[in-house]
Amino acid sequence: MGEPERLHVPVLLDEVLAGLRLAPGQNVVDGTVGMGGHARGILERTAPDGRLLGIDRDPNALAVAAEELAEFGSRAVLRRGEFRHLGEIVAEAGLGRVDGVLLDLGVSSLQLDRPERGFSFQEEGPLDMRMDPSAPLTAEEIVNQWPADELADLIYAYGEERHSRRVARAIVAARPLRTTGELARAVSRAVGGRSGGIHPATRTFQALRIAVNAELESLEEVLPQAVALLRPGGRLAVIAFHSLEDRIVKQFMAREARDCICPPRLPVCVCGHQATLRPVTRKPLRATEAEVARNPRSRSARLRIAERLEAQEGAQESES
Ligand SMILES: C[S@@+](CC[C@H](N)C(=O)[O-])C[C@H]1O[C@@H](n2cnc3c(N)ncnc32)[C@H](O)[C@@H]1O
């Protein structure tokens, strides 16, 4: 028997490990531990005694991560949870301030490749799309119960689909829709063949997945908590896979790099905001051609890194 086949190839692994500037003994939070690919690299770089807290809302991912990281013993601690509660989860695990936080957003190949999870338009499966299988909202509910105009707004906002109204009308006309295949065919009939080289249902599936998992709201909520957890000099690394989430990360890092965030028309600062981050990457890091050839899912990945600044004299504790 050779090497066990890795279920998931971590994206931008070398760039993440270098960007976090890891050293022996450091403690790191991986808010999206998935199957533990990045976590393994982090634990190797922080040996012999650095600790890693790995969080995921998908119990299947955590079971895989537990096996993948078993050799690191008590250095790897895993918790099931939503990263929008990052501060609480870390406090409950007793970790205190940490040297690094990683967020590798979106779905894993474990989720995408399992037809029964309902994420893929290339496989026949139920219209589920929940990362946390115990969460109340499924794609089936949105697809079959939302009014056409709300569905169209969702597909436009989260899928950036130009033909959102046409797609929404086609979905409503095809109800009830029970499987990913039925939905993909209804969308394809509405928008025709491939647009820009992607499957016609790509944008609609992306929109539904973002809504089912409240992905953008969670991201907005986790970023300030991640900064609050970092010790000065600690680093935050975020990998985004589409422009909506990358924009949130970019704007957050830009805002936190500024001392004043008052509107420019105000003659004097009234916000009292003080910078908490120093950007490490001016432009997002992208996968090399070689990585994209090895792992096509890395094609859309964008990695941004920022470093926690020392708290300034008189700065409010809530932001530090
Ligand atoms: C791209 S995968 C991470 C892969 C991981 N870095 C690895 O190397 O194996 C993203 C993971 O984050 C989890 N996830 C996404 N959003 C989450 C959230 N808001 N809270 C907790 N976990 C989340 C997903 O369930 C998925 O397992």
The ligand as an SDF file (V2000), in Angstrom:
LIG
                    3D

 27 29  0  0  0  0  0  0  0  0999 V2000
  -12.4570   25.0720    2.1280 C   0  0  0  0  0  0  0  0  0  0  0  0
  -12.8410   24.0610    3.4820 S   0  0  0  0  0  0  0  0  0  0  0  0
  -11.4390   24.0980    4.5050 C   0  0  0  0  0  0  0  0  0  0  0  0
  -10.3970   23.0700    4.1610 C   0  0  0  0  0  0  0  0  0  0  0  0
   -9.2510   23.0300    5.1180 C   0  0  0  0  0  0  0  0  0  0  0  0
   -8.5090   24.2760    5.1450 N   0  0  0  0  0  0  0  0  0  0  0  0
   -8.3360   21.8790    4.8030 C   0  0  0  0  0  0  0  0  0  0  0  0
   -7.1570   22.1090    4.4970 O   0  0  0  0  0  0  0  0  0  0  0  0
   -8.7740   20.7250    4.8620 O   0  0  0  0  0  0  0  0  0  0  0  0
  -13.9420   25.0430    4.4060 C   0  0  0  0  0  0  0  0  0  0  0  0
  -14.4810   24.3800    5.6490 C   0  0  0  0  0  0  0  0  0  0  0  0
  -14.9830   25.4140    6.4770 O   0  0  0  0  0  0  0  0  0  0  0  0
  -16.2050   25.0350    7.0210 C   0  0  0  0  0  0  0  0  0  0  0  0
  -16.9420   26.2710    7.2430 N   0  0  0  0  0  0  0  0  0  0  0  0
  -17.3480   27.1540    6.3120 C   0  0  0  0  0  0  0  0  0  0  0  0
  -17.9880   28.1780    6.8870 N   0  0  0  0  0  0  0  0  0  0  0  0
  -17.9790   27.9460    8.2230 C   0  0  0  0  0  0  0  0  0  0  0  0
  -18.4660   28.6630    9.3660 C   0  0  0  0  0  0  0  0  0  0  0  0
  -19.1420   29.8010    9.2290 N   0  0  0  0  0  0  0  0  0  0  0  0
  -18.2490   28.1380   10.5880 N   0  0  0  0  0  0  0  0  0  0  0  0
  -17.5740   26.9740   10.7380 C   0  0  0  0  0  0  0  0  0  0  0  0
  -17.0940   26.2470    9.6950 N   0  0  0  0  0  0  0  0  0  0  0  0
  -17.2970   26.7300    8.4550 C   0  0  0  0  0  0  0  0  0  0  0  0
  -16.8440   24.1220    6.0080 C   0  0  0  0  0  0  0  0  0  0  0  0
  -17.7440   23.2260    6.6390 O   0  0  0  0  0  0  0  0  0  0  0  0
  -15.6220   23.4130    5.4130 C   0  0  0  0  0  0  0  0  0  0  0  0
  -15.3630   22.1900    6.0560 O   0  0  0  0  0  0  0  0  0  0  0  0
  1  2  1  0
  2  3  1  0
  2 10  1  0
  3  4  1  0
  4  5  1  0
  5  6  1  0
  5  7  1  0
  7  8  2  0
  7  9  1  0
 10 11  1  0
 11 12  1  0
 11 26  1  0
 12 13  1  0
 13 14  1  0
 13 24  1  0
 14 15  1  0
 14 23  1  0
 15 16  2  0
 16 17  1  0
 17 18  1  0
 17 23  2  0
 18 19  1  0
 18 20  2  0
 20 21  1  0
 21 22  2  0
 22 23  1  0
 24 25  1  0
 24 26  1  0
 26 27  1  0
M  CHG  2   2   1   9  -1
M  END
$$$$
